[in-house]
Amino acid sequence: MASVASPYGLKPVSLIGSQPNNNSAIREFKVNADTTAFYTGGLIVLSAAGLPATVAASPVANLLGAVAGNATAGTPGIVGVCVGVRYVNPVTRQSLWGQYLPINAVVTGGYSDVWVQVYEDYDGIFQVQGTGVLGTIGSGTNGSNWSAAVGKNAALGNFGGSATTGLSTMNLVTGTNGASLAATGSLAMRVVDVVRGTETDAFPEFLVKFNVGVHSYTNSLGV
């Protein structure tokens, strides 16, 4: 039960449509520079040079217009969610695996052979913490009509992470009483479900997936 805000980014849990899943859709990307830290649960975007970087704002989905000209392109280059890092420690010269890569570990920290591990399946379903109580959503009380959140879209927020836990602090911007949940087609994430047992929490948990055009593999625009 989440009575306090304790976001952890996006946590892969399954695939849409009950597809077979063992969370093995992981690709490694070489890190040549890290001007920001990498945290497990954070979004990863590719630069024009094909190198991984972190994301500092909610991506934009493709707005697919019903009439000519009523369409916008989504954010290019999002390749998935960080699920870990590996590198050679500059002191012990041992290969290490971790949840977090500190800022400038490559540039000034002496880390070598640095890779970020990315869960890259664009059909992934992720668990994420919301920003506020569901409360009166759908004219309910204390989250009783939580199903009104399902099928809505939402942005991601609170980008960054914790050096203590190694986890991202990214959350789902739901607002109080679901006020920030909307049908808006350009919002990054689709709410698939509310995690049972958290419906009445101060900070409920949600199952979400990327909207069309957020993930690079569903976006025709290259990096």
Helices and strands as residue ranges (DSSP letters): E 11-15, G 16-18, E 26-30, E 38-39, E 43-46, E 52-54, E 78-88, E 95-98, E 100-101, E 112-119, E 124-129, G 137-139, G 146-149, E 153-157, E 171-173, G 176-178, E 189-194, E 205-210, G 216-218
